[in-house]
Structure formats: C-alpha cells, structure tokens
C-alpha cells in the first residue's frame, strides 16, 4: 500500500481527497495521511517513515510548503513532493522545483490530472528504490542515478541500511566448471576469459530462469541463492538445467579443445544475509554466510564431474519430486562428523 501525505490547511480538502480516491482507498492501494501545515507534516512523516509521496500547499501557517520542501530534501530524500497550490506564478514554481519538488499542480485541483501525477510520481519513487536495491544486491553501480540517490548513499541512513542483516531460510548452490584450471594454465588470458564468460552465460541463464540470483563468481565457480516458496526445488531444477546445458556445449572451439562439465553442491536451511566486509574501506559484499553455505561448498568439492550432491536433510524434502541415488556416508573437508550424501539424477 502506498502512503501519501497531504499537507494543506484547507479543512474540506481531506473529504474531497477521500471522495475522489475512494476506490484506491477501498482497494488498499493508497493510504492518505493528512497534516495541517509543514511542521505537522514532518511530525507525521516521523510517525510514518514509509510515506512515498507528499502533496503540499504553499501557503500554510507555522511552516509553509516551500520550507517543508527544504526539510524533506535534507531528511527524507526518497520522498517525492508535489506542490498543489493556488500560487501558480513562475517565481513559486521555480522556487519549488529548485527545492526538490517533483511536480506542480495549481488550484482549483483537476483530480484527473492529480491522479496521473500521483501515479507518475509513485513510479519515480519505485525506480529510486529499485536502483538502491540493485546497488545493494549486485554490489556494483550498473546505472546512472540522480542526485537524490547519490545524496542518500552518503547519508547515515544509507550506511545503516548497508549494515542491516537478517536470518533467512534459503537454498545455496555452488556450481564449478570441472578441470577448468588446466585451460587457464595453458591458454592465453583472452581465450580463458572469453571461454569462462561463455560458460557462465549459459549457467546464469538457467539459474535466473528458476528465480535464483547470482551471489558471486568465485574463480571458475558460481555461488547462487534461491529464496521464496519451493526454493530447494527451484535450486535443483536450475542445477539439472545447468548440467544439461553445459553437457550440450561443443568440446572444440577455434582456440582450444575442452569438454565442459560441472560439479554441483546444494544445501538448504537457515543462513545469515547481510553486507559483509569493511565499512571503513567501503567494500561490502551483500551475501549469505553460515554453516549451510559452507556445507554446500563442501558438497560441491566432493562432487565428481556431472554430479549434483545434496545431504540427507535436503533429500528427505525432495525425495518424492526428484530421482536420487544414495552415494553413501562421506567426510567433508573441515567437518568433524561424516555426512550421508545423495546424488540427484533427474
């Protein structure tokens, strides 16, 4: 539900807004919060930090709309404001825009125009949040961002959000290209990089198709994470698809002869998700950590060419959906106790 704050001292505007947007309110798409002036609006935002849009008049007691804009730019850069005022002269419009207003609507209000403006503003706010999410999850700036996002990235709020962490239920998959080291030792750097990227493209396509995301590339291996409903099933489906796709690739290229195969380890359970690294160095990796992750990597190391290995816990959860064979009890690297392992066939 989108929260919209309306700052205006006109007593009848609240009833008018509720009437004109009654369907959106009834269907819980919009929730309106009303403030009598700029000061009241800032207090309401403190109580409702998830406000997305502010619709503000200019001429209000205690704190006017232009002053409110200045405060919003400093304290809540992701909230976008639309000025709704009878003062539609160019000086007011320019002042409002210079102080960060997203748009300007004159009174008397054309509610069709207001509705379109709200939707347009909301899309912009959503794009800002998606941009921040991409920066956080991919750990790389892949797009140009506007000044608001850059300011937010330098704020304490952004630094605090970077250090946030949570315990999640998910599935981790490690996928390694077997014996690729032999290519890297004998072929030129250009050949190695092009070939590795070719294999990664094939693998990533299948992982994304099942709703997984790439946590990181580790040498000639990929670490992928699956969350949400049936995350273990999706991880196994993706792994089977990766194995099939890699096996279908030709062995010979113009530069070298190499038959690609993958070994895969999968584990599922609780893990910690958060930004790991050095905040002082400003190098953080949004990733998952914990024993479940470590075990998945150990299972991949134990897997032979073309094998997909899971432990007994995962097997019990998927044995009715996938055909698996018992490999036996093995000791994983750096693990004190042995573990019963199964191979996923199809």
C-alpha positions as CSV (number, residue, x, y, z in Angstrom):
1,X,0.0,0.0,0.0
2,X,1.3,3.4,-1.0
3,X,1.2,6.1,1.8
4,X,0.5,9.6,0.6
5,X,0.8,12.6,3.0
6,X,-1.4,15.6,2.2
7,X,-0.2,18.9,3.8
8,X,-2.9,21.6,3.5
9,X,-4.7,23.8,5.9
10,X,-8.0,23.8,3.9
11,X,-10.4,21.8,6.1
12,X,-12.6,20.5,3.2
13,X,-9.7,19.1,1.2
14,X,-9.5,15.9,3.3
15,X,-13.1,14.9,2.5
16,X,-12.6,15.8,-1.2
17,X,-9.4,13.7,-1.4
18,X,-11.1,10.7,0.2
19,X,-14.1,11.0,-2.1
20,X,-12.1,11.3,-5.3
21,X,-9.7,8.5,-4.4
22,X,-12.3,6.3,-2.7
23,X,-11.7,3.3,-5.0
24,X,-7.9,3.3,-4.4
25,X,-8.5,3.7,-0.7
26,X,-11.1,0.9,-0.6
27,X,-8.8,-1.5,-2.6
28,X,-6.0,-0.6,-0.2
29,X,-3.7,0.8,-3.0
30,X,-3.4,4.2,-1.4
31,X,-3.5,5.3,2.3
32,X,-3.8,9.1,2.8
33,X,-2.4,10.9,5.9
34,X,-3.4,14.5,6.4
35,X,-1.4,17.3,8.0
36,X,-2.5,20.9,8.7
37,X,0.9,22.5,7.8
38,X,4.6,21.8,7.1
39,X,5.5,21.3,10.8
40,X,2.6,18.8,11.3
41,X,3.7,17.1,8.0
42,X,7.3,16.5,9.3
43,X,5.9,15.0,12.6
44,X,3.6,12.7,10.6
45,X,6.5,11.5,8.5
46,X,8.4,10.7,11.7
47,X,5.5,8.5,12.7
48,X,5.1,7.1,9.1
49,X,8.6,6.8,7.6
50,X,7.3,4.7,4.8
51,X,5.5,7.7,3.2
52,X,6.2,7.7,-0.5
53,X,4.7,11.0,-1.8
54,X,3.8,14.4,-0.2
55,X,1.1,16.6,-1.7
56,X,1.7,20.1,-0.2
57,X,0.1,23.5,-0.4
58,X,2.5,26.5,-0.3
59,X,0.6,29.0,1.9
60,X,0.2,27.3,5.3
61,X,0.5,28.5,9.0
62,X,3.6,27.7,11.2
63,X,5.5,26.2,8.2
64,X,4.8,26.8,4.5
65,X,5.2,24.3,1.7
66,X,8.5,25.8,0.4
67,X,10.1,25.4,3.8
68,X,8.7,21.9,4.0
69,X,10.4,21.1,0.7
70,X,13.8,22.1,2.1
71,X,13.4,19.9,5.2
72,X,12.3,16.9,3.0
73,X,15.4,17.3,0.8
74,X,17.6,17.0,3.9
75,X,15.8,14.4,6.0
76,X,13.8,12.3,3.6
77,X,15.4,12.4,0.1
78,X,13.5,9.4,-1.2
79,X,10.1,11.0,-0.5
80,X,8.9,13.0,-3.6
81,X,6.8,16.1,-3.2
82,X,4.2,17.5,-5.5
83,X,3.1,21.1,-4.8
84,X,-0.6,21.7,-5.0
85,X,-1.3,25.4,-4.7
86,X,-3.2,28.4,-6.0
87,X,0.1,30.3,-6.2
88,X,1.0,29.1,-9.7
89,X,3.2,32.1,-10.7
90,X,6.6,31.3,-12.2
91,X,8.5,32.5,-9.1
92,X,6.8,30.0,-6.9
93,X,7.1,27.2,-9.4
94,X,10.9,27.8,-9.9
95,X,11.4,28.1,-6.1
96,X,9.5,24.8,-5.6
97,X,11.5,23.0,-8.3
98,X,14.8,24.3,-7.0
99,X,14.0,23.0,-3.6
100,X,13.3,19.5,-4.9
101,X,9.6,19.4,-5.9
102,X,8.8,16.6,-8.4
103,X,5.9,18.4,-9.9
104,X,3.5,21.4,-9.5
105,X,-0.3,21.4,-9.8
106,X,-2.4,24.6,-9.5
107,X,-5.7,25.0,-7.7
108,X,-8.6,24.5,-8.2
109,X,-7.5,20.9,-8.4
110,X,-8.1,18.9,-11.6
111,X,-8.4,15.5,-9.9
112,X,-7.8,13.6,-13.2
113,X,-4.5,15.5,-13.5
114,X,-3.7,14.9,-9.9
115,X,-4.3,11.2,-10.2
116,X,-2.0,10.9,-13.2
117,X,0.6,13.0,-11.4
118,X,0.5,10.8,-8.3
119,X,0.9,7.6,-10.4
120,X,3.9,9.2,-12.3
121,X,5.5,10.3,-9.0
122,X,5.0,6.9,-7.5
123,X,6.7,5.2,-10.5
124,X,9.7,7.5,-10.0
125,X,9.9,6.7,-6.3
126,X,9.7,3.0,-7.1
127,X,12.5,3.4,-9.6
128,X,14.7,5.1,-6.9
129,X,14.1,2.2,-4.5
130,X,14.8,-0.4,-7.2
131,X,18.1,1.5,-8.0
132,X,19.1,1.3,-4.4
133,X,18.2,-2.4,-4.3
134,X,20.3,-3.1,-7.3
135,X,23.3,-1.2,-5.9
136,X,22.9,-3.1,-2.6
137,X,22.4,-6.6,-4.0
138,X,24.7,-6.5,-7.0
139,X,27.5,-4.6,-5.2
140,X,28.2,-2.6,-8.4
141,X,26.8,0.6,-9.9
142,X,25.3,-0.5,-13.1
143,X,23.3,2.5,-14.0
144,X,23.4,6.3,-13.7
145,X,21.5,7.6,-10.7
146,X,20.2,11.1,-9.9
147,X,21.4,13.4,-7.2
148,X,18.8,12.2,-4.7
149,X,20.2,8.7,-4.7
150,X,23.8,9.9,-4.6
151,X,23.0,12.1,-1.6
152,X,21.2,9.2,0.1
153,X,24.2,6.9,-0.5
154,X,26.3,9.3,1.5
155,X,23.8,9.6,4.4
156,X,23.8,7.8,7.7
157,X,20.5,6.2,6.8
158,X,22.1,4.5,3.8
159,X,25.2,3.4,5.8
160,X,22.8,2.0,8.5
161,X,20.8,0.1,5.8
162,X,24.0,-1.4,4.4
163,X,24.9,-2.9,7.7
164,X,21.5,-4.4,8.3
165,X,21.3,-8.2,8.4
166,X,18.7,-10.9,8.8
167,X,18.3,-14.6,9.2
168,X,16.6,-16.2,6.2
169,X,15.5,-19.6,5.0
170,X,17.1,-20.3,1.6
171,X,19.0,-22.7,-0.6
172,X,22.6,-22.2,-1.7
173,X,24.1,-23.8,-4.8
174,X,27.8,-23.9,-5.7
175,X,28.4,-24.8,-9.4
176,X,32.0,-25.4,-10.5
177,X,33.4,-25.9,-14.0
178,X,35.5,-29.0,-13.6
179,X,39.1,-29.0,-14.6
180,X,39.0,-25.5,-16.0
181,X,42.3,-24.8,-14.3
182,X,44.0,-26.8,-17.0
183,X,42.8,-24.3,-19.6
184,X,43.8,-21.3,-17.6
185,X,47.3,-22.7,-17.2
186,X,47.8,-23.4,-20.9
187,X,45.7,-21.0,-22.9
188,X,46.1,-17.2,-23.4
189,X,44.3,-14.9,-21.0
190,X,41.9,-13.7,-23.7
191,X,40.9,-17.3,-24.5
192,X,40.4,-18.1,-20.8
193,X,38.2,-15.1,-20.1
194,X,36.1,-15.5,-23.3
195,X,35.6,-19.2,-22.7
196,X,34.8,-18.8,-19.0
197,X,32.3,-16.0,-19.7
198,X,30.6,-18.1,-22.3
199,X,30.1,-20.9,-19.8
200,X,28.9,-18.5,-17.1
201,X,26.4,-17.0,-19.5
202,X,24.9,-20.4,-20.1
203,X,24.8,-21.2,-16.3
204,X,23.4,-17.8,-15.2
205,X,20.6,-18.1,-17.8
206,X,19.3,-21.3,-16.2
207,X,19.7,-20.0,-12.6
208,X,17.7,-16.9,-13.3
209,X,15.1,-18.8,-15.2
210,X,14.3,-20.6,-11.9
211,X,14.2,-17.4,-9.8
212,X,17.7,-17.7,-8.3
213,X,20.2,-14.8,-8.1
214,X,23.9,-14.8,-8.5
215,X,25.6,-14.1,-5.2
216,X,29.1,-14.1,-6.6
217,X,31.5,-15.6,-9.1
218,X,34.4,-17.4,-7.4
219,X,37.2,-18.2,-10.0
220,X,35.6,-20.7,-12.3
221,X,32.6,-21.3,-9.9
222,X,29.3,-19.7,-9.2
223,X,27.5,-19.3,-5.9
224,X,23.8,-18.9,-6.4
225,X,21.0,-18.3,-3.8
226,X,17.3,-19.3,-4.1
227,X,14.7,-17.8,-1.8
228,X,10.9,-17.9,-1.5
229,X,8.4,-20.7,-2.0
230,X,9.9,-24.1,-3.1
231,X,13.4,-22.6,-3.1
232,X,15.1,-26.0,-2.8
233,X,13.0,-27.5,-5.7
234,X,13.9,-24.5,-7.8
235,X,17.6,-24.8,-7.0
236,X,17.6,-28.4,-8.0
237,X,15.7,-27.7,-11.2
238,X,18.2,-25.0,-12.1
239,X,21.1,-27.3,-11.3
240,X,19.7,-30.0,-13.6
241,X,19.2,-27.5,-16.3
242,X,22.7,-26.1,-16.0
243,X,24.2,-29.6,-16.2
244,X,22.1,-30.4,-19.3
245,X,23.0,-27.1,-21.0
246,X,26.8,-27.4,-20.2
247,X,26.8,-31.0,-21.5
248,X,25.3,-29.9,-24.7
249,X,28.1,-27.4,-25.5
250,X,30.7,-28.4,-28.1
251,X,34.1,-29.6,-26.9
252,X,36.1,-27.9,-29.6
253,X,36.5,-24.2,-30.2
254,X,38.7,-22.3,-32.6
255,X,41.1,-21.5,-29.7
256,X,41.2,-24.8,-27.7
257,X,39.7,-28.2,-27.1
258,X,37.9,-28.6,-23.8
259,X,34.9,-30.6,-22.7
260,X,33.0,-28.6,-20.1
261,X,31.4,-30.4,-17.2
262,X,30.0,-29.2,-13.9
263,X,30.1,-30.4,-10.3
264,X,27.4,-29.0,-8.1
265,X,26.7,-28.9,-4.3
266,X,23.3,-27.9,-2.8
267,X,22.3,-27.2,0.7
268,X,19.2,-25.6,2.3
269,X,18.3,-24.1,5.7
270,X,18.8,-21.0,7.8
271,X,21.6,-18.6,7.0
272,X,22.6,-15.0,7.7
273,X,22.0,-12.5,4.9
274,X,23.8,-9.1,5.0
275,X,26.6,-6.9,3.8
276,X,29.9,-8.5,4.8
277,X,33.2,-6.6,4.5
278,X,34.8,-3.4,5.6
279,X,32.6,-0.3,6.0
280,X,35.7,1.8,6.6
281,X,37.2,0.6,3.3
282,X,33.7,1.0,1.7
283,X,34.0,-2.6,0.3
284,X,31.0,-4.6,1.3
285,X,29.6,-7.8,-0.3
286,X,25.9,-8.4,0.1
287,X,25.9,-12.2,0.6
288,X,24.8,-15.1,2.8
289,X,27.0,-16.8,5.4
290,X,26.7,-19.7,7.8
291,X,27.2,-23.5,8.2
292,X,24.5,-24.2,5.5
293,X,26.6,-22.1,3.0
294,X,29.9,-23.8,4.0
295,X,28.4,-27.3,3.7
296,X,27.1,-26.5,0.2
297,X,30.6,-25.6,-0.9
298,X,32.0,-28.7,0.7
299,X,29.4,-30.8,-1.2
300,X,30.4,-29.2,-4.4
301,X,34.1,-30.0,-3.7
302,X,33.1,-33.6,-3.1
303,X,31.1,-33.9,-6.3
304,X,32.5,-35.6,-9.3
305,X,32.1,-34.4,-12.9
306,X,28.4,-34.1,-13.7
307,X,27.3,-34.9,-10.1
308,X,24.8,-32.9,-8.1
309,X,25.1,-33.7,-4.4
310,X,22.7,-33.0,-1.5
311,X,22.7,-34.1,2.1
312,X,20.2,-36.3,3.8
313,X,18.2,-33.4,5.1
314,X,17.6,-32.0,1.6
315,X,16.9,-35.5,0.3
316,X,14.0,-36.0,2.7
317,X,12.4,-32.8,1.5
318,X,12.6,-33.6,-2.3
319,X,12.7,-37.4,-2.5
320,X,9.1,-37.5,-3.9
321,X,9.9,-34.9,-6.5
322,X,13.3,-35.9,-7.8
323,X,15.1,-39.2,-8.6
324,X,18.1,-39.5,-6.3
325,X,20.7,-42.2,-5.6
326,X,22.4,-42.8,-2.2
327,X,26.1,-42.1,-2.6
328,X,26.9,-43.0,1.0
329,X,28.5,-41.6,4.1
330,X,31.4,-39.3,3.4
331,X,33.6,-36.9,5.4
332,X,33.5,-33.4,4.1
333,X,36.5,-31.1,4.4
334,X,36.8,-29.3,7.7
335,X,33.8,-31.2,9.0
336,X,34.2,-33.3,12.2
337,X,31.2,-35.7,11.6
338,X,30.6,-37.7,8.4
339,X,27.5,-36.9,6.4
340,X,25.1,-39.1,4.3
341,X,25.0,-37.8,0.8
342,X,22.7,-38.3,-2.2
343,X,23.2,-37.7,-5.9
344,X,20.3,-36.0,-7.8
345,X,19.8,-37.8,-11.1
346,X,16.7,-36.1,-12.5
